[in-house]
Amino acid sequence: SEVFRESAMILAVVAHEGRLIIATGNEGQVFSVDFAASETVVLADLDSTQVTCAAMTDEGLLLGAANPGVLMLMETAVAEQGGFTSQVLDAGQISLFGTFRLTADIPEGTTVAIELRSGNVGDPEVAAWSRWSRPVLIEYNAEANPLQHIELDIDVPPARYLQYRITLTGDGDATPIIDETEI
C-alpha cells in the first residue's frame, strides 16, 4: 500500500520510532511519515537542493545535503524557541489592514508572539518599511478552543505590503502549534 506520495526524488529513507524519515532531492525537503496517524509532515525545507543521506544517531537525525554541501544535525528534543517570518504579502493597493486571525494550540507554559510591519515597496531591504510592531503575546488559556480563531487587531501604518513574524516559545516538553493564519 502507498504510504508516501510527493513530486520529489527520494534519496534516503530512515525508520525511527514507527515513522519513516524521507530525504528528497529537487526541493531539499525532509519528511516524516507517521503510519498510525496517516500523516506526512515536512520536517525541514533546506537551502540545499538535495538531501542525499540521513542517519539516526543518539543526538538526533544527521543529514548530508548537496548544492550547497552541508552536514547538519536535527536534534530530537523540542526546541525552546522557534520562529517564522512570512513572505511579503501584497494587497495590490495601499490598504488599512484590520485583523490578524490565527488558529493555534497553545499548551500551558508556552507562548506565541506576533509582530507585523508594512511598507509600500515589495522588498523591505530596499526601501523604508515601518518598524516591527510591538509583539502581541498569546498565552495558554484553559477555556480556549484550538479550533477557534484568535483575533488580533493589526496596528501598522496603511501600506500596500504587509509581513508578519511569529515566535513560538516552548517549555522544553511542549511547543505551540499554529494551524492557520489569516489577514
N, C-alpha and C positions, 0 to 999 in steps of 0.2 A: 504494500500500500504506500501511497505517496505521503511523505512527511514534510517535504520542503519543496517550494517552487518559487524561484526568483529568476529574473533575466540576468544571470551572473555566471561567471566561470568559477566553479568550486575548486579551490586549490588545496584545502586541508580540512579534515574533519577530526574532532576530538570528542570522545564521550566523557561526560563529567556529571556526576550526581543525577542520573536519569535524564540528562539533557544532551543534545548534540551542540557543539560549538562548531560553526561553519565559517571558514575564512574564504573570502572571494576575491576575484580579480575584477578588472574594469572600473569598479567604483570604490574599491578598497574598504569593503564593509565586513564586519564580523557579526554573525547572527547567533542567537541562542534559540534552539528548538526544544520546547517542553512538550513531550508526548502526552503526559497526563492532562495538561490543561489545553492541549491542541492549540498552542500559542507559539508564534515566532516573533522574536524581539530583536531589533538592531542593537547590539551591544556597543558597537563603535563604528564610526564613519570616519576613516582616517584620511589624512592628506595624501598618503601614499596610494598609488592606484592599484596595487596588488598586495594582498596579504598572502604570502607564499607558503608560510608554515605556522603551525601552532602546536603548543605542548603545555600540559598542566604540570605545574611544579608545586612545591609546598607553599611558595609565596603567592601563587596565582597563575594566570594564563600568560604564557610567554609567546609573543607574536614576532615573526620576522616578516618584513614588508619590503617591497621594491618600488622604485620610481617615486620618490627617493628612497634609498635603502635605509631602513630603520629597524632597530631591535627594541622592543618595548615590553613592559610587564604591566598587565592589568591585575590589580590586586582583587581578591575575592571579598574583602571586607567592604562594608558600607562606608562610603565617603562621608566625612563630617560636613563638607560643603561642596556645592557644585553650582554651575550657572549656565544660563542660556541667553544669548543675545539674538534677537530676531533679525531677519533680513530687513532692509529698509522697505517700508510699506508705502505705496503711492496711492493717494486719494484721488489723483487726477486733476485736482484744483485745490486752491487754498481752502482749508476746511477747519471747522471747530470740532475737535474730537470730543465725544461726550463720555462714554462709559467703556471701561475695560472689564470684560467678564472672563472668569476662568472657572473651570470645573476641576476640583482638586481634592485629594485625600490627604489630610494633614494630621498625622499621628501626634499623640501627646508628646511634648518635649521637642517638637520640630517646628520650623517656621518657613514661610515663603515671603520674600521681599520682592516688590515690583517697582521698577523705575521706568520712566518714559522720557523721550526727548523728541523734538520736532525741528524741521528745517524746510527751506524752500529749494534746496539743491539736492539731487539724488544721492550724493556721496558726502557723508558728514566729515570726511577727512579733507575735502576740497574747499568747503565754504563753512561759514559760521552756522552752527545749529544752537538751539537752546541747550543749557546745561541739563544733565540728567535730573529729573525731578527728585524730590526728597523720597527716599524709599518708603513705601507703604508696607507695613509688616502685617502679615496674616498668621495667626497662631491657631493652635488646636482649640476647637470648640466642641464640647461633648454633644451639643444639640445639632451640630451641622450635619447635613446630609451630603455625602461626597458626590451625589448625582445632581445636586442643585448648583446653579451658578452662584459664584461670589461676585458681587458687583462693586467696582471702584470708580470714582469719578476721575477723569483724566484732567490733570492740571498742567497743561503745556500750552504755549502760545499757538494760535491758529497758524497753520502751515500746510503745505502740500504733502510733506513726507512725515512719517512717524516711525519710531523704532522703540521697542521695549526690551528690557533686560530683567530676567528672573534669577534670583539667587535662592537656592534651596539649602536649608541648614538642617542637618540630621542630628541625632543624639548618639550615634555610634552603632545603634541597633536598627533604627528605622529612619526612613527619609520620606519627605513629602513626595507625592506623585501628582503631576499635572496631566490631566487628560485632554483638556481643550482650552483654547483661548479665543476670544472674540472681541473685536473693537467696533 
